[in-house]
Amino acid sequence: MLKRRVRSKDDLATGAAEYRRLRDEGSYAVCRIDVRGTGTSEGVATAEYPPQEQDDLCEVIDWLSRQEWCTGSVGMFGTSYSGFNTIQVAMRRPPALKAIIPIYATDDRYTDDVHFGGGVRKAMEFGYPLSMVSMNALPPVPSLAGEDWRRLWLKRIEELVPWFGSIEEQNDGPFWRQGSLRPHYDSIAVPTMIVAGWADVYRNALLRMFEHLRVPRRLLMGPWCHMWPNDSIPGPRIDLIPEMIRWWDRWLRGLENGVDREPPLAFFIRRSTPPEPDLSEVRGGWRFEPEWPLARGRELELPLRAASLGGDSGDPLEQTLAVRGDVGTTAHIRGSYDPPYGLSIDQRPDEIHSLLYDWAVSEQLEILGHPVLVANMRLSHPVAFLSAKLCDVLEDGTSVLVSRGILNLTHRDSHTMPEPLVPGKTFEVSLELDATSWVFEVGHTVRLAIAGSDWPNAWPPPEASELTVVLDRSRLVLPTVGGDHPIKERPRFHPVKEARGALSAGDQERVEPIWRIEHDVYARETRVVTHQLSRSSIPDRWSSWRTEDVRVGVKPLAPGEAWVESDVETEIAWPEVTARTHARLKLSSDPMTYYFDLVLDVYENDELISTRHWETVTPRKLQ
């Protein structure tokens, strides 16, 4: 069993409990490696997912298969970056790789990763790449690297390359196609078990993978965010390890355990639940489905002209919105992670500055899949964005986010060759919202909120334009579920043995999360502030801590003037040395340009030994 890591420090890293369980409960040998240029692996980490990385992993798989304790069959799994690698290596078809389990990963690095969405730059993505700058500048483990560890460390610092290619690569193309499976799904030829979550950023990609793969496949789609299913918010949580072992036993050992004869999809069907940023559980239950897309799926068209317009009983031909740059703070990122990147909260503060369309729910309504907004519209400026949010309005007025989507309208026909809008010209555009599961209950309201920004999830548009929706032929299309359910049996998963937050020795402890929304009246600026601190240790062996602070700001009426500041500090202490890195980034914009400034300081036993500085000025390319 192979898993590669990019943020670990070799076998001293956190999160080892899953490997021990695969060994002890599944009798599998588990190999975890650090990718080139990280941990104690040699070389330089030049970028995300370079071809050399996949070459290395194919070589490791071949080596594993030839060991005397290996049958010659290797499985690969991973979460997030490791899940990306799992997909990418399977595309190479190394002969010994027999099955994979990608968890929270993507098939398309441009449309469905942390950098861009709908052709719009993510504003809060800069915590993760800056963390990688901070982590990649740390030394190899001295006890493993040997006497040469310090020279290797200094060379790593000198050759370090920040992972910020997204500043220049604003449109889809070869940069983003490297490491993207889509649309070449036939390149994967091994059985694939996919794990995804409705609150995770990668839910669209993993549904696409299941639909297009032509191999034995299975999908577990839970309520989870970008957290391991046994500890995620929201729950219900499950013990994933037994499910992984069943998959490996079938496809690595050839055991006829029935996993391939079960219905291939297990969905957690969500029901109306009041929102909380750290919601423990969402209402609903598990259900099998036989195929995707659903044969019993139906499209329900809700014309905008038939909606209640934000409480207005009139029926105008069109509605115009003055776009603000700070709409979106109540759901600050597209997929949720560990706090402070929490779940969405009550949407009403954002809806004040949005166009609203309401439909009363007179009988229970279930949706499963991608809602789509088809809008006839015109804009006053050549570069503008369209944001759409589908919400469930509870009987007390609370607005719960169900799904969302954003589109840079210059990308309406192509992510590779965007074209400016013609101001004042009416056109039709289709915006696919994120895949979702939800049951709207009787007495609630289906709400569509339209805006021209979704900040700080996405960088704001360059100008405060006017957005006009022409109601005739504009419609919300919901993917409803109709007819009798064909499978009466329900999925049964092992319950989590430990209480949420229980940590084994060496696992990370996350404390003091902050998510704060600020309005500076005199500066005419809205800001979002996040802070997190994590600590890890194994007594008498090593200890580490990391802080991450991200601040973003925008002028609501001059959205081109936006900025993000990230500050990441990481320290790790071994008996031989205490190493600390401090990385500070500011990315700002005006309507025409991005300004990038990154400083890295590296300390050895509290003495500054290196400072690196990167600075660029880049045009906004219809952004």
C-alpha positions in Angstrom: 0.0 0.0 0.0 1.5 3.3 -1.1 0.7 6.9 0.1 2.8 9.8 -0.8 2.9 13.0 1.3 4.0 16.6 0.6 3.5 18.2 4.0 5.0 15.5 6.2 8.3 15.1 7.8 9.1 11.5 6.9 8.1 8.7 9.3 8.0 11.2 12.1 5.0 12.9 10.7 1.5 13.2 12.1 -1.5 11.2 11.0 0.1 7.7 11.3 -2.9 6.0 12.9 -4.5 5.1 9.6 -1.3 3.3 8.4 -1.0 1.3 11.6 -4.6 0.3 11.3 -4.2 -0.8 7.7 -1.2 -2.9 8.9 -2.8 -4.3 12.1 -6.4 -4.8 10.9 -5.8 -5.4 7.2 -2.4 -7.1 7.3 -1.0 -4.8 4.7 2.5 -3.3 4.4 2.2 0.4 4.1 4.8 2.7 2.5 4.6 6.4 3.0 7.0 8.6 1.1 7.7 12.4 0.9 7.7 13.7 -2.7 10.9 15.0 -4.2 12.2 18.1 -2.4 10.1 17.7 0.8 10.8 16.0 4.1 14.1 14.1 3.7 13.6 13.3 0.0 16.3 14.6 -2.2 15.9 17.3 -4.9 13.7 20.4 -5.1 9.9 20.7 -5.0 9.6 22.8 -8.1 5.8 22.9 -8.5 2.6 21.1 -7.8 2.3 17.8 -9.6 5.3 18.0 -12.0 5.9 15.0 -14.3 9.0 14.1 -12.4 6.8 13.5 -9.3 4.7 10.9 -11.2 7.9 9.3 -12.6 9.3 8.9 -9.0 6.1 7.3 -7.8 6.0 4.8 -10.6 9.5 3.9 -9.7 8.5 3.4 -6.1 5.6 1.2 -7.1 7.9 -1.0 -9.2 10.4 -1.3 -6.3 7.6 -2.2 -3.8 6.3 -4.9 -6.1 9.7 -6.6 -6.2 10.2 -6.9 -2.5 10.1 -10.4 -1.0 7.3 -9.4 1.4 5.1 -8.2 -1.5 2.8 -10.3 -3.7 3.5 -8.0 -6.6 0.2 -6.1 -6.2 0.3 -2.5 -5.0 -2.6 -0.3 -4.1 -2.4 3.5 -3.8 -4.5 6.0 -1.8 -4.4 9.5 -0.6 -6.3 12.6 0.6 -6.1 16.0 -1.2 -2.6 16.4 -2.7 -2.0 12.7 -2.2 -5.4 11.9 -3.8 -4.3 14.0 -6.8 -1.1 11.9 -7.0 -3.2 8.7 -6.8 -5.2 9.7 -9.8 -2.1 10.9 -11.7 -0.1 7.8 -11.1 -3.0 5.6 -12.1 -3.1 7.5 -15.4 0.5 6.3 -16.1 -0.6 2.6 -15.6 2.4 1.2 -13.8 2.0 -2.6 -14.1 2.1 -3.4 -10.4 -0.6 -0.8 -9.5 -3.8 -2.9 -9.1 -6.4 -0.6 -7.4 -6.7 3.0 -6.0 -8.6 5.0 -3.5 -8.5 8.8 -4.2 -10.0 10.8 -1.3 -11.0 14.5 -1.8 -9.2 15.0 -5.1 -9.9 16.4 -8.5 -9.8 15.4 -12.2 -9.4 19.0 -13.4 -6.8 21.3 -11.9 -8.2 24.5 -13.5 -11.9 24.2 -12.9 -12.0 22.3 -9.6 -8.9 23.0 -7.4 -8.1 25.7 -4.9 -6.7 28.2 -7.4 -9.5 29.0 -9.8 -13.3 28.3 -10.0 -15.4 29.4 -12.9 -12.5 31.2 -14.4 -12.1 33.4 -11.3 -9.1 33.4 -9.0 -9.7 32.2 -5.4 -9.0 35.0 -2.9 -8.4 32.8 0.1 -6.2 30.2 -1.7 -3.0 31.8 -0.5 -2.8 30.1 2.9 -2.1 26.7 1.4 0.6 27.7 -1.2 2.3 29.9 1.4 2.3 27.0 3.8 4.1 25.0 1.2 6.8 27.7 0.9 7.2 27.6 4.7 7.2 23.8 4.9 9.5 23.2 1.8 12.2 25.4 3.4 12.5 23.2 6.5 15.5 20.8 6.7 15.5 17.1 6.2 15.3 15.0 9.4 18.9 15.1 10.7 18.8 11.5 12.1 17.7 10.2 8.7 19.7 12.5 6.3 23.0 11.9 8.1 25.9 14.2 8.7 25.2 16.1 5.5 21.8 17.3 6.5 22.7 21.0 7.0 24.3 21.3 3.6 21.2 19.7 2.0 19.0 22.1 3.9 20.9 25.2 2.7 20.8 24.0 -0.9 17.1 23.4 -0.6 16.5 27.0 0.7 18.7 28.4 -2.1 16.8 26.5 -4.9 13.3 26.8 -3.4 10.5 27.7 -5.9 7.2 29.1 -4.6 4.1 27.4 -5.9 2.4 30.4 -7.3 2.1 29.7 -11.0 -1.6 30.7 -10.9 -0.5 34.4 -10.8 0.7 34.1 -14.4 -1.5 31.2 -15.6 -4.9 32.8 -15.4 -6.5 30.8 -18.2 -6.8 27.1 -18.8 -4.0 25.6 -20.9 -1.0 23.2 -20.7 0.0 24.4 -17.2 -3.3 23.2 -15.8 -3.7 20.2 -18.1 -0.5 18.6 -16.6 -1.8 16.4 -13.8 -5.5 16.7 -14.9 -7.4 13.5 -15.8 -10.3 15.2 -17.5 -11.3 14.4 -20.2 -9.0 11.3 -20.7 -10.8 9.0 -18.2 -9.9 5.9 -20.2 -6.3 6.3 -19.1 -7.3 4.8 -15.7 -7.6 1.0 -16.0 -7.6 -0.2 -12.3 -10.6 -0.5 -9.9 -11.2 2.8 -8.2 -13.0 3.6 -5.0 -13.8 7.3 -4.6 -14.4 9.1 -1.4 -16.0 12.6 -1.5 -18.0 15.0 0.7 -20.8 17.4 0.0 -19.0 20.2 1.9 -15.7 19.6 0.2 -14.4 21.6 -2.7 -13.8 18.5 -4.9 -17.3 17.1 -5.0 -17.9 18.0 -8.6 -14.8 16.3 -9.8 -15.4 13.0 -8.1 -18.9 12.7 -9.4 -17.5 13.3 -12.9 -14.9 10.6 -12.3 -17.5 8.1 -11.3 -19.6 8.9 -14.3 -16.9 8.5 -16.9 -14.6 5.8 -15.5 -15.1 2.4 -17.2 -13.5 0.2 -14.5 -14.9 -1.4 -11.3 -15.7 1.6 -9.2 -17.4 2.7 -6.0 -18.3 6.1 -4.6 -18.9 7.1 -1.0 -20.4 10.6 -1.0 -20.7 11.7 2.6 -21.7 15.0 4.3 -18.1 15.8 5.0 -15.8 18.7 4.4 -12.1 18.4 3.6 -11.5 16.4 6.7 -11.0 12.6 7.2 -14.6 11.0 7.5 -14.0 9.8 11.0 -13.5 13.3 12.3 -15.2 15.7 9.9 -17.6 18.5 10.3 -20.4 18.0 9.6 -21.1 14.4 10.4 -22.5 11.8 10.6 -19.0 10.4 10.6 -18.0 6.9 9.6 -14.9 4.7 10.1 -13.4 4.6 6.6 -10.6 2.1 7.3 -12.8 -1.0 7.1 -14.2 0.2 3.8 -10.7 0.7 2.4 -9.6 -2.8 3.6 -12.6 -4.4 1.9 -11.7 -2.7 -1.4 -8.0 -3.8 -1.1 -9.0 -7.3 -0.2 -11.1 -7.6 -3.3 -8.8 -6.1 -5.8 -5.3 -6.8 -4.4 -5.9 -10.2 -2.8 -8.8 -11.4 -5.0 -11.1 -12.2 -2.1 -14.7 -12.6 -3.0 -16.1 -10.4 -0.2 -19.0 -8.9 -2.2 -17.9 -5.3 -2.3 -18.0 -5.3 -6.1 -21.6 -6.7 -6.1 -23.0 -4.0 -3.9 -24.7 -1.0 -5.4 -21.8 1.2 -6.6 -22.9 4.5 -5.1 -23.6 5.3 -1.4 -24.9 8.9 -1.0 -25.6 10.7 2.2 -28.9 12.5 1.5 -29.0 15.8 3.3 -32.1 17.4 4.8 -32.8 21.0 6.0 -30.6 21.8 8.9 -29.9 25.3 10.5 -26.4 26.4 9.7 -23.4 26.6 12.0 -19.8 27.2 11.1 -18.8 24.1 13.1 -22.0 22.1 12.6 -21.6 18.7 14.2 -24.1 16.8 12.1 -26.4 17.5 9.2 -29.8 15.8 9.2 -30.4 13.1 6.6 -29.4 9.5 5.9 -27.5 7.1 3.7 -28.9 5.6 0.5 -27.6 3.3 -2.2 -28.0 4.3 -5.9 -27.5 1.9 -8.9 -26.0 4.4 -11.4 -25.0 8.0 -12.1 -26.6 10.0 -13.6 -29.8 8.7 -12.0 -32.2 7.0 -14.4 -35.0 8.4 -12.3 -33.6 11.9 -12.2 -35.9 14.7 -13.5 -35.2 18.3 -14.3 -37.5 20.8 -12.7 -37.6 24.3 -14.3 -38.4 27.2 -12.1 -38.9 30.3 -14.3 -37.6 33.5 -12.6 -40.6 35.4 -13.8 -42.8 33.0 -11.7 -40.8 33.6 -8.5 -41.5 35.9 -5.7 -39.0 38.6 -6.2 -37.5 39.1 -2.8 -40.9 39.8 -1.3 -42.0 42.1 -4.2 -45.3 40.9 -5.6 -44.7 42.8 -8.9 -43.6 41.1 -12.1 -41.1 43.4 -13.9 -39.5 42.4 -17.2 -36.0 42.7 -15.8 -34.0 43.5 -12.6 -30.8 45.4 -12.2 -28.3 45.1 -9.4 -25.5 47.4 -8.5 -22.6 45.0 -8.0 -20.6 45.2 -4.8 -17.3 43.6 -4.3 -17.9 42.2 -0.8 -20.9 39.9 -1.3 -20.0 36.3 -0.1 -18.6 36.7 3.4 -21.2 34.3 4.9 -19.7 31.4 2.9 -16.1 32.4 2.6 -14.7 29.5 0.7 -16.2 27.1 -1.9 -15.4 24.0 0.1 -14.8 23.8 3.8 -11.7 22.6 5.7 -10.5 22.4 9.2 -11.5 25.5 11.2 -11.1 28.4 10.7 -12.3 27.5 7.1 -15.7 26.6 8.5 -19.1 25.8 7.1 -21.3 28.5 5.7 -23.6 30.5 8.0 -26.9 32.4 7.6 -26.9 33.9 4.1 -29.1 36.9 4.8 -26.3 39.5 5.2 -25.1 38.7 1.7 -28.6 38.5 0.3 -29.2 42.2 1.1 -27.0 43.0 -1.9 -28.3 40.3 -4.2 -31.2 39.7 -6.5 -33.5 37.2 -4.8 -36.0 34.8 -6.4 -38.2 32.7 -4.1 -40.4 29.7 -4.7 -42.6 28.2 -1.9 -42.3 24.5 -1.1 -45.8 23.0 -1.0 -44.6 19.3 -1.1 -41.3 17.7 -0.2 -38.6 18.4 -2.9 -35.4 16.3 -3.2 -32.5 17.4 -5.4 -29.4 15.4 -6.2 -26.8 16.6 -8.7 -26.0 20.0 -10.3 -28.5 22.8 -10.2 -28.2 25.1 -13.3 -29.0 28.8 -13.7 -29.9 29.8 -17.3 -29.9 33.6 -17.3 -30.5 36.2 -19.9 -28.6 39.2 -18.9 -26.5 42.2 -19.8 -23.6 44.0 -18.1 -22.4 47.6 -18.1 -18.7 46.6 -18.3 -16.6 44.3 -20.5 -15.3 42.2 -17.5 -17.9 41.0 -15.0 -18.7 37.9 -12.9 -22.0 36.1 -12.1 -22.5 34.4 -8.7 -25.5 32.2 -8.0 -26.5 30.7 -4.7 -29.2 28.1 -4.1 -30.6 28.4 -0.5 -33.2 26.8 1.7 -35.1 29.4 3.6 -36.4 28.0 6.9 -39.7 29.0 8.5 -37.9 31.4 10.8 -36.3 33.2 7.8 -32.8 31.7 8.2 -31.2 31.2 4.7 -29.2 28.0 4.4 -26.7 27.6 1.6 -27.4 24.5 -0.5 -25.2 25.1 -3.5 -23.3 27.8 -5.3 -21.5 28.7 -8.5 -19.5 31.5 -10.0 -18.5 32.3 -13.5 -16.2 34.9 -15.0 -18.5 35.9 -17.8 -15.6 36.5 -20.2 -15.2 32.7 -19.8 -18.8 31.9 -20.7 -17.7 30.1 -23.9 -14.1 29.1 -23.1 -11.7 28.9 -20.2 -8.8 28.9 -22.7 -9.8 31.8 -24.9 -12.0 34.3 -22.9 -13.6 37.2 -24.6 -14.8 40.5 -23.2 -18.4 41.3 -22.9 -20.1 43.9 -25.1 -21.6 46.4 -22.6 -25.3 46.7 -22.9 -25.8 43.6 -25.1 -28.2 41.0 -23.8 -26.9 37.4 -23.9 -27.8 34.0 -22.4 -25.4 32.2 -20.1 -25.6 28.8 -18.4 -24.0 28.5 -14.9 -23.7 25.1 -13.4 -23.7 25.2 -9.6 -21.8 22.8 -7.4 -23.2 19.2 -7.1 -25.4 18.9 -4.0 -27.9 16.7 -2.2 -30.8 18.3 -0.3 -34.4 17.7 0.7 -36.5 20.9 0.9 -39.3 20.4 3.4 -42.9 21.6 3.3 -43.2 25.2 4.4 -39.7 26.2 3.4 -38.7 28.3 0.5 -36.3 27.6 -2.4 -34.3 30.8 -2.9 -31.9 31.8 -5.7 -29.6 34.7 -4.9 -27.8 36.3 -7.8 -24.8 38.7 -7.3 -21.8 39.9 -9.2 -19.2 38.7 -6.7 -18.5 35.9 -4.3 -15.8 37.3 -2.1 -13.5 36.2 -0.5 -14.1 32.8 -2.0 -13.3 34.4 -5.4 -11.3 37.5 -6.3 -13.7 40.4 -6.9 -14.3 41.8 -10.4 -12.3 44.8 -11.6 -15.2 47.3 -11.7 -18.5 47.8 -9.8 -20.7 47.2 -12.8 -24.4 47.0 -13.2 -25.8 43.5 -13.7 -29.3 43.2 -15.3 -31.3 40.0 -15.4 -34.0 39.7 -18.1 -36.6 37.5 -16.5 -38.2 36.2 -19.7 -36.6 32.7 -20.4 -34.3 33.0 -17.4 -34.8 29.9 -15.2 -33.4 27.8 -12.4 -33.1 24.1 -13.3 -33.1 21.7 -10.3 -32.0 18.0 -10.6 -34.9 16.4 -8.8 -35.3 12.8 -7.8 -38.6 11.1 -8.9 -40.2 7.7 -8.8 -39.8 4.8 -6.4 -36.3 4.2 -5.0 -35.1 1.0 -6.6 -32.9 -0.2 -3.7 -34.5 -0.8 -0.3 -31.2 -1.9 1.4 -29.4 0.9 3.2 -25.6 1.3 3.5 -24.1 0.2 6.8 -20.8 1.6 7.9 -18.7 1.0 10.9 -19.2 3.6 13.6 -16.3 5.8 14.7 -14.8 4.3 17.8 -13.4 7.5 19.2 -15.1 10.8 20.0 -14.6 13.5 17.5 -11.3 15.3 18.1 -9.6 12.3 19.8 -5.9 12.4 19.0 -3.3 9.6 19.0 0.3 10.4 19.9 1.9 12.6 17.3 -1.3 13.7 15.7 -2.0 17.4 15.1 -3.9 19.5 17.6 -5.6 22.5 16.2 -6.4 25.3 18.6 -7.6 28.9 18.6 -9.3 29.2 15.2 -10.6 32.6 14.2 -12.9 33.6 11.4 -13.9 37.3 11.6 -15.7 39.6 9.3 -14.9 43.3 9.6 -16.4 46.5 8.1 -14.1 49.5 8.2 -16.6 52.4 7.8 -14.1 55.3 7.1 -11.8 53.2 4.9 -14.9 52.0 2.9 -13.4 48.5 3.2 -14.6 45.0 4.1 -12.2 42.5 5.5 -12.1 38.8 6.5 -9.6 37.6 9.0 -8.7 34.0 9.7 -6.1 32.5 12.2 -5.1 29.0 13.1 -2.5 27.4 15.3 -1.6 23.7 15.2 0.8 21.7 17.4 2.3 18.3 17.0 4.8 16.2 19.0 6.1 12.8 19.9 7.8 13.1 23.4 11.6 12.9 23.4 11.7 12.7 19.6 10.4 15.9 18.0 7.8 18.7 18.3 6.4 21.3 15.9 3.9 24.1 15.6 2.5 26.2 12.8 0.5 29.4 12.7 -1.4 30.6 9.7 -2.9 34.1 9.4 -4.8 35.2 6.3 -6.4 38.7 5.9 -8.3 39.7 2.8 -9.8 43.1 2.0 -11.9 44.8 -0.7 -13.5 48.1 -1.3 -17.1 47.2 -1.9 -17.8 50.1 -4.4 -14.3 49.8 -6.0 -13.8 46.0 -6.1 -10.7 46.2 -8.3 -8.9 47.4 -5.3 -8.5 44.1 -3.4 -5.7 42.4 -1.4 -4.8 39.3 0.5 -2.1 39.0 3.1 -0.9 35.6 4.3 1.5 35.0 7.1 2.7 31.4 7.9 5.3 30.5 10.5 6.4 26.9 11.0 8.8 25.5 13.6 10.1 21.9 14.0 12.5 20.8 16.7 14.7 17.7 16.8 17.5 16.9 19.2 20.0 18.2 16.6 18.3 21.5 15.7 15.3 23.7 15.9 14.3 25.1 12.5 11.8 27.8 11.9 10.5 29.5 8.7 8.4 32.6 8.4 6.7 33.3 5.0 4.8 36.5 4.3 2.8 37.2 1.2 0.9 40.2 -0.1 -1.1 40.0 -3.3 -3.0 43.1 -4.3 -4.8 44.4 -7.3 -6.1 47.4 -9.1 -8.5 47.0 -12.0 -5.7 46.2 -14.4 -2.9 44.5 -12.5 -1.9 42.0 -9.8 1.1 42.9 -7.5 2.8 39.9 -5.8 5.3 40.2 -3.0 6.6 37.2 -1.0 9.3 37.2 1.7 10.7 34.0 3.3 13.0 34.1 6.4 14.6 30.9 7.7 16.0 30.5 11.2 18.4 27.9 12.7 18.1 27.8 16.6 16.5 31.3 16.4 19.3 32.8 14.3 18.3 34.1 10.9 20.3 32.2 8.3 18.5 33.1 5.0 16.1 35.6 3.5 14.5 35.0 0.1 12.3 37.6 -1.8 10.1 37.2 -4.8 8.2 40.1 -6.4 6.2 40.3 -9.7 3.8 42.6 -11.4 1.2 40.8 -13.7 -1.6 42.1 -15.8 -5.1 40.9 -15.1 -6.2 38.9 -18.1 -9.9 39.6 -18.3 -10.0 38.9 -14.6 
